[in-house]
Amino acid sequence: MKLLRTIRLDPSDTFIFAAAAEPGEWAVSGSFVFWDLDPAALEGKARTAFRSGFLGLQSLGWSTLVQIVETSADGRKQAVEQLARQLVEKFGAPDIQAATAAAEDEIAFAESLATEDKDTLIAVHRRVEDGEIREAFRTLKPRNGPAPPRAFSFFDVVDEPPQPGDDVSLAELAARGSK
């Protein structure tokens, strides 16, 4: 079976997110973090996490990319238990049974994203459409077969969704990052 782990190819996650996930954490999409927030009102690093972050289960930090990894039934169980504890402790789940059921759903969704080859990277783009959070996922594969990812490697993008019309200003991002 396969799940998602956070990966850091360069230090950029440490300055674009308020809290960056540590490399190697179990990860889920994390859109549930925003369920009671107005995404249009998010600014700076919170907006960046909404738009392009995967949630690391141990730190509750964000990662721009996740990596598909092989795991065992015990590894999957560990991820479910870790998320369930976080749902109770940090997100106000009423009890561990309810939290475990929600964690099972989140981990099952992460599994559904991990259908490509091991070591494939996945990126997310979130937006609000018709009042609902929509997620689009891109898979990034090394051109010449599996290889350890490095910063500035070139990848083929598979099934790339339409991209938003936003212009990205590196100067604006840097200015927001210093706030």
C-alpha positions in Angstrom: 0.0 0.0 0.0 1.1 3.6 -0.6 0.6 6.8 1.3 2.0 10.4 1.2 5.0 11.8 3.0 6.1 15.4 3.1 9.3 16.3 1.2 11.4 19.4 1.1 13.4 19.9 -2.0 14.6 23.3 -0.9 14.1 25.6 2.1 11.2 27.6 0.5 8.5 26.0 2.6 10.1 27.4 5.7 9.4 31.0 4.5 6.2 30.6 2.5 4.2 28.9 5.3 3.8 30.0 8.9 4.7 26.5 9.9 6.5 24.2 7.6 6.2 20.4 7.9 9.3 18.5 8.6 10.4 16.2 5.7 9.2 12.7 6.1 5.9 13.3 8.0 2.8 11.4 7.0 0.6 13.9 5.0 -3.0 14.5 4.0 -4.5 17.1 1.8 -5.5 19.1 4.9 -8.4 21.1 3.4 -10.4 20.4 6.5 -8.2 22.9 8.3 -10.0 25.6 6.4 -13.6 24.4 6.7 -14.7 27.2 9.0 -12.6 30.0 7.6 -13.4 32.4 4.7 -10.7 31.6 2.2 -11.2 35.0 0.5 -10.2 36.7 3.7 -6.9 34.7 4.1 -3.8 36.7 3.5 -0.1 36.0 3.3 1.2 32.7 4.6 -2.3 31.4 5.6 -3.4 32.1 2.0 -0.4 30.2 0.6 -1.2 27.2 2.9 -4.8 27.2 1.6 -3.8 27.4 -2.0 -0.9 25.0 -2.1 -0.2 23.1 1.1 -0.4 19.5 2.2 -0.7 19.0 6.0 2.0 17.2 7.8 0.4 15.0 10.5 3.1 15.3 13.2 3.8 19.0 13.2 0.6 20.2 11.5 2.9 22.2 9.3 2.5 22.6 5.5 4.5 21.1 2.6 4.3 22.2 -1.0 5.0 18.7 -2.2 4.4 15.2 -1.0 6.0 12.0 -2.1 4.3 8.7 -2.7 5.9 6.1 -0.5 5.3 2.4 0.2 4.0 1.5 3.6 2.7 -1.4 5.6 -0.6 -1.9 7.4 1.2 -0.8 10.6 2.4 2.4 8.9 -1.1 3.2 7.7 -2.5 2.5 11.2 0.2 4.8 12.7 -0.9 7.6 10.3 -4.6 7.2 11.2 -3.8 7.2 15.0 -1.5 10.3 14.6 -4.2 12.2 12.8 -7.0 11.1 15.1 -5.0 12.4 18.1 -4.4 15.7 16.4 -8.1 16.0 15.5 -9.0 15.6 19.2 -6.1 17.8 20.6 -6.0 20.6 18.1 -9.3 20.6 16.1 -11.9 19.9 18.8 -13.1 16.4 17.7 -15.6 15.3 20.4 -13.8 12.0 21.1 -11.2 9.6 19.8 -13.8 7.4 18.1 -15.2 10.2 16.0 -11.7 11.5 15.3 -10.6 8.0 14.2 -13.5 7.8 11.7 -12.6 11.2 10.3 -8.9 10.3 10.2 -9.7 7.0 8.3 -11.5 9.1 5.7 -8.6 11.5 5.3 -6.0 8.7 5.1 -8.2 6.8 2.5 -8.3 10.0 0.4 -4.5 10.3 0.7 -4.3 6.7 -0.5 -6.5 7.5 -3.5 -3.9 10.1 -4.5 -1.0 7.7 -4.2 -1.8 5.6 -7.2 1.3 6.5 -9.2 4.7 4.9 -8.9 6.7 5.2 -5.6 8.7 8.4 -5.4 6.3 10.4 -7.6 5.7 13.9 -6.3 2.3 15.5 -5.9 1.3 19.2 -5.8 -2.1 20.6 -4.9 -3.9 23.8 -5.9 -7.0 24.8 -3.9 -9.6 27.4 -4.7 -13.1 28.2 -3.8 -15.7 27.6 -6.5 -19.5 28.0 -6.0 -18.9 28.3 -2.2 -17.0 25.0 -2.0 -13.3 24.2 -1.7 -12.0 22.5 -4.8 -8.7 20.8 -5.1 -6.7 20.0 -8.2 -3.7 17.7 -7.9 -0.6 17.4 -10.2 1.8 14.5 -10.3 5.4 15.2 -11.0 7.6 12.3 -12.3 11.3 12.2 -13.1 11.7 12.2 -16.8 14.1 9.2 -16.9 12.5 7.0 -14.3 12.7 7.1 -10.5 15.6 9.0 -9.0 16.0 10.8 -5.7 14.4 14.2 -6.1 16.6 17.3 -5.9 15.9 21.0 -6.0 15.7 22.2 -9.6 15.3 18.8 -11.1 13.0 18.7 -14.2 9.8 16.8 -14.1 7.1 15.9 -16.5 3.7 17.1 -15.3 0.9 14.5 -15.7 -2.7 15.5 -16.1 -2.1 19.1 -15.3 -5.4 20.9 -14.5 -6.2 24.3 -15.8 -4.2 26.9 -14.0 -5.6 29.9 -12.3 -5.2 33.3 -13.9 -3.4 34.8 -11.0 -0.1 36.5 -11.7 2.6 35.6 -9.2 4.9 38.4 -8.0 8.0 37.1 -6.3 8.5 40.6 -4.8 5.0 40.4 -3.2 5.7 36.9 -1.9 9.0 38.0 -0.4 7.3 41.1 1.2 4.5 39.0 2.6 7.0 36.4 3.9 8.8 39.0 6.0 5.6 39.8 7.9 
